[in-house]
Amino acid sequence: MRWEQLFADLEAQAAAEEAAADLAEASSRARAEHGSVLLADRLRGSLGQELSLRCRGAGELDGRLVDVGVDWLLLVDGQGRELLVAAGAVSAVGGLATVTAAAVPVGEVARRLDLRRALRGLARDRAAVSCLLDDGGVLAGTVDRVGADFLELAEHPLDAPRRRGAVRSVRAVPVRAVVAVRTSLPAVA
């Protein structure tokens, strides 16, 4: 009987050690997997969520996350305005879901759909925007064109269409200085 008890005790110890080793390995594997998660993948898991982004020079920017690009995020705020945010300007994110999206390989096409391409879409649409800068400044007007590393903004009041008489000046703004670009409120008919 003593032998049976001894073997049972040894088996229990071996099982406990094996379980502890499995747990340590699983924890280590989970830490390694978590260590390879990119912020963009973490954000993609929160599509549709209300987020609060702390951004360099602009403070807190809030809205529902609707898209994530290679170097930008698109939010829609409580007033229905779109907010294109440069990912490099984000210093903290609040309101994330517990889910992380699967990693998406960034191919050549996705790399070309960068912040400059999104800004070119605003220029094409002739949308009146507020351009929030990393120094805390805000410029209002219409994006006329986007170069390799800058945009040209025709400054005019947001409540006036871009017309020669309404344009106060045209400024070149380095893309690296852009924190976010917010569309104006939709016109009420």
N, C-alpha and C positions, 0 to 999 in steps of 0.2 A: 503494500500500500504506500509506503514511503516513496518507492520509486515512481509510482504513478503520480503522486503529488509533486515530486521533484520535476518530472518531465512536464507536467501541466504548468508548473510555475515557470520553467524555462521557456516553454512555448508562449506563454503569456508575455514574458519579458521580450522575447524575440518579436512578437507581433506588435508590441508597444513601440519598440525601437524602429521597426519597419514603418509603422504608421507615422512616427515622428519624422523619419527621413523623408517619407512621401510628402508630408505637410511642408517641410522645409523646402523641398524641391519645387513643390507647387507654388509656394510663396515666392521663391527666387525666380521661377519662370514667369509668374504674374508680374513681378517688378520689372523684369527684363522686357516683357511685352508692353507694359505701360510706358516704359522708358523710350520706346520707339514711336509712340503716338505723337502725331503732329497736331498743332493747334487747329489747323484747318479741318482735320478729321474730327477732332473733338467738337468743333463748332458745327460741322455738318450733322452731327448727331442731335443738334438742337434746332434744326430747321423748324420754323413755325413757332418757336418759343419767343417770349418777350425777354430781351436781353438788355443789359446796361453795360455799355463799353466806356471805360475810362480811357481817354485819348489825349495824347500829348498836345498841349496848346488849346484844346477844345473842351476839356472837362468831361462830364458825363454825357453820353449820347445814348438815348433809349429808343427801342423799337422792336418790332417783330422781325426776326431773321428770316429772310426769304431766299437768299442765295449766298454762296461762298465761292470765290474765285481763287486764282493762284496767289494774288496779292491784294485782294479786296473783299469786302463784305457788303451785302445790300440789306438794309433795314427799311421798314416802313413804320413811320412814327404814328402816334395816336391821332394825328390830323390828316393822315393819308399821304404825307410827303415821303418821297423816297430819299434815302440817305446812303450814298455810296461812300464807304469808309476805307481808307488805305489801311491794310492789315498791319503794315509796319508802324503805324501811329498808335496802335492799340497797346495800352500798358496793363490792362486788367479787364476781365469779362465777368459779369455777374449774371445769374439766372440760367446757367447751363443745365440742360437735362442730364440725367445720370447715364444716358446712352452715348456711346462714342461710335461714330460711323466707321465702317470698314475703310481701311486705307485705300485711297484711289491713286493709282499711278498717274503721274503728271506727264502726259504725252506732249508732243510738239504742238498739236492744235490747242490744248489747254494752256500751254505756256504763252501762246500768242493772244489768248483771251485775258490779257492783263488789265491793270488799271488804266493804262493809256487807251486801250481799245474801248473800255467802258466810257471813258471821257469822250472819245470820238462819237460814241452813240448819243451822248448829250448834245454835242455840237451838231450832229446831223438832225436831231429833233428840235433844235433851236429853243431848248427849254430854258426858262429863266431860273437861275440857281443862286444859292448863297455858297460861296467857296470858303470853308473854314481852314485857316492856315495854322501851321505849327507854332507861330509866334503869338497866337491868340487873336489875330486879325480876322476880319470877315470882309470879303469882297462880294458884291452883288452884281449880277448881270447875266450875260449869255456867253457860253463858250463858243468862240468863233472857230478856232482850229486847235489841233493838238499836234505838237512836234514830237521829236524823239525823246525829249526830256523836259518839255514845258507845254503849257497851254496858254492860249491868248484869250483873255476875258474882256469882252466889251462891257464896261461898267455903265449901268443904267438902273433906274428904280425898278424894283421887281414888279410893281403894279403897272408898268408901262412896257409895251412891246419894244423889241430891239429895232429902233428906227434911228436914222442918222441924227435927227434932232434930239433924241433922248440920250444918246451915248455921250457920257461925260469924258471918258478916256478909254483907251485900250491898254491893258497891262499884260505883260508876259509873266507867268508864274511858273517857277520850277515845279515839276511834278513831285519831287521829293519834299516840297514845302506844303503840299496839299494833305490835310488830315481827312477832310470829308467834303463832299459836295451834296447839298440838300436842294431838292427841287422845291419850287414855290408851291403855295397852296393851289389846288385846282380851281379854275375860274368857276364862279357860281352863275348859272344861267338863269 
